[in-house]
């Protein structure tokens, strides 16, 4: 459970960072692929 919570936290932080930078969602999707 702790592992999953940590993963979710990391993902949310990653997304928030990109949103703050003004990066489009498409760019974020490409990075994941």
C-alpha positions as CSV (number, residue, x, y, z in Angstrom):
1,X,0.0,0.0,0.0
2,X,2.8,2.4,0.9
3,X,4.4,1.6,-2.4
4,X,1.3,2.5,-4.4
5,X,0.8,5.7,-2.4
6,X,4.4,6.7,-3.1
7,X,3.9,5.9,-6.8
8,X,0.7,8.0,-7.0
9,X,2.5,10.9,-5.2
10,X,5.4,10.8,-7.6
11,X,3.0,10.8,-10.6
12,X,1.0,13.7,-9.3
13,X,4.1,15.7,-8.6
14,X,5.4,14.9,-12.1
15,X,2.2,16.1,-13.7
16,X,2.0,19.2,-11.5
17,X,5.6,20.1,-12.4
18,X,4.8,19.9,-16.2
19,X,1.6,21.8,-15.8
20,X,3.5,24.6,-13.9
21,X,6.0,24.7,-16.8
22,X,3.1,25.1,-19.2
23,X,3.7,21.9,-21.1
24,X,0.8,20.4,-23.1
25,X,-0.8,17.1,-22.2
26,X,0.3,15.7,-25.5
27,X,3.9,16.3,-24.7
28,X,3.4,14.6,-21.3
29,X,1.9,11.6,-23.1
30,X,4.8,11.4,-25.5
31,X,7.3,11.4,-22.6
32,X,5.5,8.5,-21.0
33,X,5.7,6.4,-24.2
